[in-house]
Amino acid sequence: AQTVTQSQPEMSVQEAETVTLSCTYDTSENNYYLFWYKQPPSRQMILVIRQEAYKQQNATENRFSVNFQKAAKSFSLKISDSQLGDTAMYFCAFANFGNEKLTFGTGTRLTIIP
Amino acid sequence: DAGITQSPRHKVTETGTPVTLRCHQTENHRYMYWYRQDPGHGLRLIHYSYGVKDTDKGEVSDGYSVSRSKTEDFLLTLESATSSQTSVYFCAISEAGQGDTEAFFGQGTRLTVV
C-alpha cells in the first residue's frame, strides 16, 4: 500500500517570504501522480499543483512550484512571495497511474503572518 | 466551480441512529468518492463509485454503506452512528480516476454523533 508522509504539522512564515512544505511517499510503482491540495478555512479542497512521475521537469503554477526527487521519493512544495490568502492546510496526495483513488498525507497547517 | 453539492452541511445525531449524507453532481462525471477528514489523519477514503450501481470499498469502510442509483447522486449511510464517526465528510467527483483527471470536492458535511 502507498503511504504519504508530511512531517511538518504546522509552519508559519512572514508575508512575502518563501516557504517550503515537505512530503515523502512510499511506492513500488514507477508510474504515478503527485498532488498538492490547499484547504483554506472555508474547508474547500483546491488543487494547487500536479506532477506526473514520468516527467522530469518540476511542475510550476505561478508562485507555486515543486521539487520532485523521484529516487528519494520526495515531493516538496515551494510557495514564493507568500500572501495572506495562502494561509491554509496543505495536503500532499498520491495516485498510481490508472488508479482511481488518491492517498493523502496528514497535512501541514501553514500560517502567513502579516 | 464544479457542480457538486453535499447535503446536509451540518448534522448532529444521536448514537445508534441511521444517518444518510447526499452528494449531488451536475457534471456527469463517472467517478464519485466519499472521504472523511479527521485531525492527524488527513483525508481517508470510505467508499467510491465508478458508475451507476458500481461501488467499492476504501480504507475506512467499516460502519458505512453507499448507493448510487443515478449518475448524479452518491449516498453515504451510517446504519447505526457511533461517536467515532464524528467527522467532516467530503464528496469528490472526477471524470476518470483521480490520478488521471482532476478531482473536485464538495464543501464538506460536519457530522457530530452525540
Interface residues (C-beta under 8 A of the other chain):
Chain A: V4 Q6 Y32 Y33 S42 R43 Q44 M45 L47 R50 F91 A95 N96 F97 G98 N99 E100 K101 L102 T103 F104 G105 T106 G107
Chain B: Y31 Y33 G40 H41 G42 L43 R44 L45 Y48 Y50 G58 V88 F90 A92 G97 Q98 G99 D100 E102 A103 F105 Q107 G108
